[in-house]
Amino acid sequence: MVDNIAIVSFYQKRFTMPTSIITTDDLREFKVELLDDIKKLLSKQTTGKLKRYLKSSEVMDLLQVSPGTLQNLRINGTLPYTKVGGIIYYDAEEIQNIMTANRVQHSSKS
């Protein structure tokens, strides 16, 4: 007969996930790294180093939409596009302008 303690010990070793302690210093370091990354992205955007034209997969990732939704946005004229050799391209600046133009801002009730 197998010892119950041995079975429990086996499962604890086998299925217990390792833990790590996160300190406030770790969180501060993460914050600094995250802010640096955001600053780099913003500086690229203002200097125009971001890609001018995006492919469909990049636009789907950017807008978090499905292929069908992206197709509907093309068909109904919401998103202008250019088709070259069977590949569809979208102007990143036009997408930004469309997002800004369709922004909904609710006024806060006082």
C-alpha positions as CSV (number, residue, x, y, z in Angstrom):
1,M,0.0,0.0,0.0
2,V,1.3,3.4,-1.0
3,D,1.9,5.9,1.8
4,N,-0.6,8.9,1.6
5,I,2.1,11.3,2.7
6,A,4.4,10.3,-0.1
7,I,1.5,10.8,-2.6
8,V,0.8,14.3,-1.3
9,S,4.4,15.2,-1.3
10,F,4.8,14.0,-4.9
11,Y,1.8,16.1,-6.1
12,Q,3.0,19.2,-4.2
13,K,6.4,19.0,-5.8
14,R,5.0,18.2,-9.2
15,F,2.1,20.6,-9.4
16,T,3.0,23.6,-7.2
17,M,3.9,26.6,-9.2
18,P,7.1,28.5,-8.2
19,T,6.5,31.8,-6.6
20,S,8.5,35.0,-6.7
21,I,8.3,38.0,-4.5
22,I,7.9,41.4,-6.2
23,T,9.3,44.3,-4.2
24,T,8.4,47.9,-4.5
25,D,11.9,48.5,-6.0
26,D,10.9,46.0,-8.8
27,L,7.8,47.9,-9.4
28,R,9.6,51.2,-9.6
29,E,12.1,49.8,-12.0
30,F,9.3,48.4,-14.2
31,K,7.6,51.8,-14.1
32,V,10.7,53.5,-15.3
33,E,11.3,51.0,-18.1
34,L,7.6,51.3,-19.2
35,L,7.8,55.1,-19.2
36,D,11.0,55.0,-21.2
37,D,9.3,52.7,-23.8
38,I,6.3,55.0,-24.0
39,K,8.5,58.0,-24.5
40,K,10.3,56.3,-27.3
41,L,7.1,55.4,-29.0
42,L,5.8,59.0,-28.7
43,S,9.0,60.4,-30.0
44,K,8.9,58.1,-33.0
45,Q,5.3,59.2,-33.7
46,T,6.2,62.9,-33.6
47,T,9.3,62.5,-35.7
48,G,7.3,60.5,-38.3
49,K,9.4,57.3,-37.9
50,L,6.3,55.1,-37.6
51,K,5.3,53.3,-40.8
52,R,3.3,55.4,-43.1
53,Y,1.4,52.6,-44.7
54,L,0.0,49.6,-42.8
55,K,-1.1,46.2,-44.1
56,S,-4.4,44.7,-43.1
57,S,-3.0,42.5,-40.3
58,E,-1.3,45.5,-38.8
59,V,-4.6,47.5,-38.9
60,M,-6.5,44.6,-37.3
61,D,-4.0,44.5,-34.5
62,L,-4.0,48.3,-34.1
63,L,-7.8,48.6,-34.0
64,Q,-8.4,45.2,-32.4
65,V,-10.9,44.2,-35.1
66,S,-11.6,41.0,-37.0
67,P,-10.9,40.5,-40.7
68,G,-14.6,40.8,-41.3
69,T,-15.0,44.0,-39.5
70,L,-12.0,45.5,-41.3
71,Q,-13.6,44.4,-44.6
72,N,-16.9,46.1,-43.6
73,L,-15.0,49.3,-42.7
74,R,-13.5,49.2,-46.3
75,I,-16.8,48.4,-48.0
76,N,-18.8,51.1,-46.2
77,G,-16.1,53.7,-46.9
78,T,-15.1,54.3,-43.3
79,L,-11.4,53.3,-43.9
80,P,-9.8,54.5,-47.1
81,Y,-7.3,52.1,-48.6
82,T,-4.9,51.5,-51.5
83,K,-4.6,48.2,-53.3
84,V,-1.3,47.4,-54.9
85,G,-0.7,44.0,-56.5
86,G,-3.4,42.3,-54.4
87,I,-2.1,43.8,-51.1
88,I,-4.2,46.3,-49.3
89,Y,-2.5,49.2,-47.6
90,Y,-3.9,51.8,-45.2
91,D,-2.5,55.2,-44.4
92,A,-1.6,55.4,-40.7
93,E,-2.3,59.1,-40.6
94,E,-5.7,58.7,-42.2
95,I,-6.6,56.1,-39.6
96,Q,-5.5,58.4,-36.8
97,N,-7.6,61.2,-38.3
98,I,-10.7,59.0,-38.5
99,M,-10.3,57.9,-34.9
100,T,-10.0,61.6,-33.9
101,A,-13.0,62.6,-36.0
102,N,-15.2,59.9,-34.5
103,R,-14.2,60.4,-30.9
104,V,-17.1,60.5,-28.5
105,Q,-16.7,62.6,-25.4
106,H,-19.4,62.6,-22.8
107,S,-19.8,65.6,-20.6
108,S,-19.7,64.9,-16.9
109,K,-22.8,65.6,-15.0
110,S,-22.3,68.0,-12.2
